[in-house]
Amino acid sequence: MVRKFNKLSTEHFGVKTGDRFKTIKHHHEVGGDLKEGTELVLESIAHFPTLYRLKDSDGKIWTLPVHSVESVK
């Protein structure tokens, strides 16, 4: 059985690759930390649970839950 939620996508509920976001709270990963207010660009979307893969200004990819960021207009 192939599970579609195991694939990355470029669009989900109006959010798409290239959209800009900023963190609304501190985020920790094994590879480092992001401060609240850090601006990032959406690279792709992982599903189940929905997570955004975002790139920082240094080109590093971060995986954040959707409730940890907000859209930057």
C-alpha positions as CSV (number, residue, x, y, z in Angstrom):
1,M,0.0,0.0,0.0
2,V,1.4,3.4,-1.0
3,R,0.7,6.2,1.4
4,K,0.4,9.6,-0.2
5,F,1.1,11.4,3.0
6,N,4.7,10.1,3.0
7,K,5.5,12.4,0.0
8,L,6.5,16.1,0.2
9,S,4.3,18.6,-1.6
10,T,4.7,22.2,-2.9
11,E,1.2,23.4,-2.0
12,H,-1.3,22.8,0.8
13,F,-4.4,24.9,1.6
14,G,-3.1,28.0,-0.2
15,V,0.4,27.8,1.1
16,K,3.0,27.2,-1.5
17,T,6.8,26.9,-2.1
18,G,8.5,30.3,-1.9
19,D,6.0,31.8,0.6
20,R,7.7,33.6,3.5
21,F,7.2,32.9,7.2
22,K,8.5,34.0,10.5
23,T,8.7,32.0,13.7
24,I,6.3,33.0,16.4
25,K,8.2,31.1,19.2
26,H,11.6,29.6,19.8
27,H,12.3,26.4,17.9
28,H,14.9,23.8,18.8
29,E,16.3,21.0,16.6
30,V,19.3,18.7,17.1
31,G,21.2,20.9,14.6
32,G,20.5,24.2,16.3
33,D,18.0,26.7,17.5
34,L,15.8,29.4,15.8
35,K,14.8,32.5,17.7
36,E,11.3,33.9,17.7
37,G,10.9,36.3,14.7
38,T,13.3,34.5,12.4
39,E,12.2,34.8,8.7
40,L,12.2,31.7,6.6
41,V,11.2,30.6,3.0
42,L,9.0,27.6,2.4
43,E,10.8,24.8,0.6
44,S,8.2,22.0,0.9
45,I,5.4,20.6,3.0
46,A,5.5,17.2,4.8
47,H,2.2,15.6,5.7
48,F,0.8,13.5,8.6
49,P,1.5,15.5,10.7
50,T,1.7,18.6,8.6
51,L,5.2,20.2,8.9
52,Y,6.8,22.9,6.9
53,R,10.4,22.5,5.6
54,L,11.7,26.1,5.6
55,K,15.1,27.5,4.6
56,D,16.8,30.3,6.6
57,S,19.0,33.0,5.2
58,D,22.1,30.7,5.4
59,G,20.4,28.0,3.3
60,K,19.8,25.7,6.2
61,I,16.6,23.6,6.1
62,W,14.4,23.5,9.3
63,T,11.3,21.4,9.9
64,L,8.7,23.2,11.9
65,P,5.1,22.5,12.9
66,V,2.6,24.8,11.2
67,H,1.6,26.3,14.5
68,S,5.2,27.6,15.1
69,V,5.2,30.0,12.2
70,E,3.0,32.7,10.6
71,S,2.9,34.0,7.1
72,V,4.8,37.2,6.2
73,K,3.0,39.4,3.7
